[in-house]
């Protein structure tokens, strides 16, 4: 009996030690924190974000494949199904997810001098909806878990960006929506958006590799007659998501982007409704001067919270160099868009495989009737061979390093 009691005592002691260790892992000083305009790392040093976006990996966008009309994940999937059938399309997406971003890519990003990665993801990775080759048992947590393990090995921070929210938050191809930001009018979509963030925040509440949660990307495109009405709803929808996260997670920063391509911060009236907020802006054009981003700087100063440029890119190397200097001088960290895509204007470029021109032609052809699909479809075996070759060409050993772009950002290309 004494031996049994002794064994129980030891087991309880071990459990207590495990619990203590777990509690130590979630101490506030193990996470990036906010101090005025600055982000502070656990060692007390300032974090100035420099990095890139893993666009297209878990949220496919047509132009990164060289497509125009097949511009969103849903349109690309439909086009591939018409081209080679649903079974091969499913196989393509599974291979694509395994190959497009690998541990070698994350190591390469670290070697450039980057310290942060922004991960755009589709909400469907956390539902049982048809998405990228799966309809049940979606692999969102598995993919992010793996990425976190790679980031942890390299000492990189990770921002989780819901690029495609339920119902759509933008109303354009970038959110894979139906052409309108239904999130702002649909209670069902709002509930799903909150449920997913609550689940993600709870799952990763002890993970300091994650810098923060970006509730959604580039809300409310400027195309709608009721744009101002939608803008008035933005902060309340953000508050819903933030409240869902805070039910289970007090550790991580919450990132909020302005309306109209993350460029308009006038909708924010209650800027400090949460005590761990930072704001995120985007800029692709205009003059690369402080005057061009004065509205971002003024808003940042008015709320005394960090401002971060979540996306820059698609410009000349000279523009990028000047703009990065402007942001550094004004204490606005950045992540370049995107890390990888077909051709150039990225960290690394994918070369078009043989036969890809025929796939692009099919993607641009009229396909509104079955007759048009049949008439436009190229040889299916040749198309399938090209799709497999695209995946192979996206591997790090096959890509073309865009040294001029990387160097223009003040990073290292080799």
Secondary structure, 3 states (H helix, E strand, C coil): CHHHHHHHHHHHHHHHHHHHHHHHHCCHHHCCEEECCEEECCCCCEECCEEEECCCCCCCCHHHCCCCCCCCHHHHHHHHHHHHCHHHHHHHHHHHHHHCCCHHHHHHHHHCCCCEEEEEEEHHHHCCCCECCECCCCCHHHHHHHHHHHHHHHCCEEEEEEEECCCCCCCCHHHCCCCCCHHHCCHHHHHHHHHHHHHHHHHCCCCCCEEEEECCCCCCCCCCCCHHHHHHHHHHHHHHHHHHHHCCCCCCEEEEECHHHHCECCCCCCCCCCCCEEEEEECCCCCCCHHHHHHHHHHHHHHCCCEEEEEECCCCHHHHHHHHHHHHHCCCEEEECCCEEECCCCCEEECCCCCHHHHHHHHHCCCCCHHHHHHHCCCHHHHHHHHHHHHHHCCHHHCEECHHHHHHCCCCCC
